[in-house]
């Protein structure tokens, strides 16, 4: 039978429980409660384990040493790859996660283990957002991160990606994976993952290394996204969106629930608009979230901000700030919208009497470089918030 290496304390045993097939977090915790110490579970006989109601293959994996062997190998590999494995016995374990009904047995962390315990807000939404949803997620994430809040999300396409991207402009963000932390999913978010790590954030998962993107993993991980956060902000979500699971977890975990109102004719607005009707805080700016935070959290964040930060952090609740623009830039921006995209041909057609095609292309390029607009697939453009 494999044994725990020196200095690993009980981590190996918690890890072994998490890697036991058919066990799960809830049964694993009940076993620890029964035996008092996690290592004692691995000295129990097969008969004793089966008498506690464990499935045969789970009991055999523990009793015959297979679970501990897998854990020893996994721990060694994680150490080599500089991946931290946390258990509730670790001082770096996020205390908010211990408040939820079904916390994971272990957390794999790439990056800063301290980042996951920071006060933060989860921003979640549909994988198929409108330009309005992308803009709101990115703007709110940036503004909240600039105030010192960590932004938690799930690295999925759409709103999650926009939230991480916005947070990286303002501060720190943590991505909770439905895969192993060494498996970036979706692949196109590799650069965002690198940005999270280089900026002091973290990639987190309860799933073992090399775990692939199994569909059932993502609803399971949603409870961790909400569990790590002080509150959950829903940007866009359809009637049957998986975001509803995260919102339900937030309510069950007594987290604050925020929602960005949307166009009532849009399918993506069903989720947030329904949540607002049910009592979620209507959110249009970062201040709507900030004013709901506990006083001690606001005081902590304010005290941590360096004096110079007050000049660069958001001071106004206005979504659309007036800046110095050239006459040509003003003309191009006047035909673009925040909530829907405009094709290049339509822009040229509307401005053909005022600007040449080459001038329009140059202005669009400059505006995109300065972050005033965003190019969408198919030569479509939207105004950013």
N, C-alpha and C positions, 0 to 999 in steps of 0.2 A: 504494500500500500504506500502511495506517495505521502510525503509529509510536508508540512509547511516549512518554508525556509526561514532562516534567522531574520528577525526584524519585521516579519510580515504580520505578526500578531494574529488576530482572528480573520484578517482579510481573506486569506486562502479558503477558510471554511465558509464564509459568506459567499465567496465567489463559487465555491463548489456547489453550494445550494442553488445558486442562480443558474448553473450549468447542468443541473440534474434534469433529465428529460421528464416532462409531465408533472413537474412539481409546482412551479409558479411562485410568485411573490407572497401571496396570502398563505399558502400551505407552508412555505419556507419559514415565515415568521411564526406560525403556530408551532412548528417543530422546535424552534429556538425557545419559545415560551415554555414548552413542555420539558425540554432538557436543560433549561437554564443557560447553558453555554453552547455556542455553535459547534465547538470541537467535540462535545460529548455525543452529538448526533452520529458522528462517524465511528464511534466505538460501539454503537448499538448493533444488535443482531438483526438478521433479516426478518426473523419471526416477530421481534419487537416492533420493527418499523412497519411491517404489514398490519400488525394489530392496531396501529394508530390510524389505519385507513389509507395508507399510501398505496398507490398503484404498484403492481408487481415490478414493472420496469424501473420505476423511480426508486423503490426500496432496494432493488438489486444493484443499481448504479451506485448507491450510497454504501451499502454493506460490503460490496465486493471491491470498493476502492476506485471504481472508474471515475466517479465525480471528482474525487480529490486529485486523481491523476490529471484529468482535464484542466482543473483549476491551476495546478502547479505549472503546467505547460502554458496556459493562458497568461498567468501572472508574469512568467519569465519573458514571454513575448511582449507584453504590454510595457514592461520595464525597459526592454531593448528599444522599443519604439517611442519611449518617453510619454506613454499614456498612463495617467493616474487612475487608480481604481479606488473609489471611496466607498466606505460603508458607514452606517449610522454611528459607529464607534469612533470614527475619525473626526477630529476637531474641525476639519474643513467641510464636513457634511452640512449642506444647507438646512438650517433649522426649519424654514418654512415647509420643506418637503416632508418633514416628520409630522406635520400637522394634518396631512391628508389621510384619507381612509386606507389607501393601499399603496404606500410608497414602495419603490423598487428595493430589491435586496442590495444591489450595488449600482454605482454610477461609474461609467468610463468617462474620463475627461481628458480631452486634448486641449492644451492651452492653460489658462489661469484657473486654478481651482477656486481661487478667491472670488472670481467674477460671478460664479453661479450663486453666491450668497449675498450679492449686492442687492439693494432695493431696486426693483425693476417692474416694468409693465410688459405684458405679452401682447403682441399685435398679430392678429391672425385674420384669415379671410380666404376667399375663393382662389382656386388655381387659374381662373379665367376672368381676371378683373377688367373693368373698363379703364380707359385712360384716367378718369376721375378717381377710381379706386387706387390705381398705382400712385397717382400724385398725392392723394391724401395719406396713404400709408407711408410714403417716403418722407413727406413733409413733417407729419406728426412724429415719426420715429426720430428724425433729425433733431427736431425741437426738444423732444423729451430727453434724448441722449445728451444734448447740450446742457441740460439742467442737472446732469449727473445720474439719471436713471439708466439702468441697463435695459436693453430691449431684448426680450425673449421671443423667439419664433421658431418655426419648424423647418426652415430652409426649402420649403416646397416652392414650386413655380408660382408666379403670381404675386399675391399680396405679401406672403412671407418673404420672398426675395426682395420686394420693394422695401419692406420694413428693415431688413438687414442692411440693404444698400444705403438707405437714409440714415440709419443709426451710425454707420461707419463714417459718415460726414460730420456727425456731431459728438460721438463718444464711443461707448462699448456696446457690444451685442453678443448674445449667446444663442447658438443654434442647437435645438434638441432634435436629434436624428431618430428616424425609424429604421435605421441600419446600424451597422457597427461604425464607430467614429473614424475608422480608417477607410470607410466606403463613402465617398462623396456622392450624394444623390440629391437632385439630378446632376449629371456630369458637368453641365454648363455652369454650375455654381462653384466650380473649383476656385476661381479667382476670388469670389466672395469669401469662401472658407479660408483662403490664405490671408485675406484682409482681416478677418475676425481674429485669427491667431496672432498676426503681427501687431494688432492694435490693443492687445491685452484682454481679448474676449476668450470664448471657449466653445468647443464642440462637445456635446454631451449625448450620451446614450445609455440605456440600461441593457441594450442588446450586445451580445458577444462580438468579438472582432470577426470581421468578414461576413457578418450577418447581411444578407441581401435585402433588397427592397420588397419584402413580402407585404401584400396589401393589408393583412391583419395587424401588422406592426404599427401602422400610423395612427389608428384610433387609440391604441394602447398608449402610445407615447404622449398623446394630447394631455393626459392628466398631469404629466410632468411639466409641460409648458405652463399650464395654469398654476400648478403647485409651486413652482419656483417664483412666481410673480406675485406682486401685491394686488394686481388687477388684470383683467383681460379686455383688450380693445378690439372690437370686431369692425372691420372696415367694409367689406362686401361679402355676402354669402347668400347663395340660393336657398330655396326651401329644403333641399335635400343635401346640402353641403356638409362635409365632415366638420366644418367649423362649429356646427351646432353641438357636436360632442364636446369640444373645448369649452364652449359657453356653458354647457350643462355641468361640466367638471368644475368650472369657476364658481357656479352657484352652490354646488355641493360642498365645495371647499371654503365657502364663505369669503370668496374673493370679490372685489369690486368689479362690476361689469359695465363697460363703456361701449358705445356704438356710434359710428358715424352715419348720420342720416343720408339716405340716397333718394334718387328719382323714383317715385312710386310706380312708374311704368317700366322700370328695369327689373328683370328677374333677380339680379344680384343684390337688389335693395330689400328683398323680402326678409332676409335674416336680420340685418341691423334694425330695420324699421319695426319689425315684430318685437325684437328685444327692447327697443325704446318704449313701445306700448306696454311691455310687461315690467318696466321699471328700470331698465338700463339707463345710465347717464348719457344724454345726448352730447356728443363730442364734436366740436368744430375746430377747436384749437388746443394747443398743449395746455393752456390754462384750465380748460374744463377737466382735465385729468389731474393737474397739479393741485387744484383746490380740494379734491377729494382725498388726498393723501393724508395719513396720520401726521399730526403736528410734529412728533419727534422725528419722523422720516424727513420732512421738509427742513427741519432745523439741522439734521445731520448733513443733508445734501448741500445746504447753503453754507455750512461751516467748512465743507471740504473744497468748495470752489475757490480757486485763487482770485485775488482782487481783480486781475486783468480779465478774468472770465466774464465779468459783468458787462464788459464792452462788447463781447462777441456773442453772448447768448441772446436768445430771442427776447425782445422787450415789448413787442406788440402782438396783439391777437389777430392782426390783419393777415389774411391769407395772401393778398396780392399787394406787394409793396411797390411804390412808385420809385423808379430809378431813372437815371439819365440815359436816354436812348436817342439814337440818331433818328431823323425824320423817316428814313427808309425802314428802320427797325420797327418804329411805331406803326407804320403802314402794314407791315407783314404781320405783326402781332395782332393787329385789329381784326384780321380775318381768321385768326386761329382761336380755337376754343379749348377750355380746360377739360370738359367732360366728354368730348368726342374728337376723333381725328379728322384731319382735312387733307385730301390728296393734293400732291404737288400740282397737278393739272388745274385743279379748282383754284389754288392760290394764284397761279399765273393768270388764269382767266379773269379773276376779280381785280388783279392789279396791273393788267396789261397796258392800261392807259396812263399808269403812273410810274411803273418801273419796268425795265427790260428783264428778260428771262435770266440773263447772266447776273444782273444785280440781285434778283430774287434768290438765286442759288447761293451767291456770296453771303447775303444777309442771313439766310437759313443756316449756313455753315457757321457763321459767327455767333448767332443766337444759340445754336446747339452747343458750341464750345463753351459759352458763358452760362450754360445751364438754364437758359430762359425757355427753351423748347426741347422736345424729345422727338426723335424720329422713330416711328413705328414701322413694322413690316409693310412692304408694298409702297414705299415712298409716301407714307402718311405722316403728318406732323400734329403734335398737340402742344399746347402751352402748358408749362409746368407751374406748380404752385410756388 
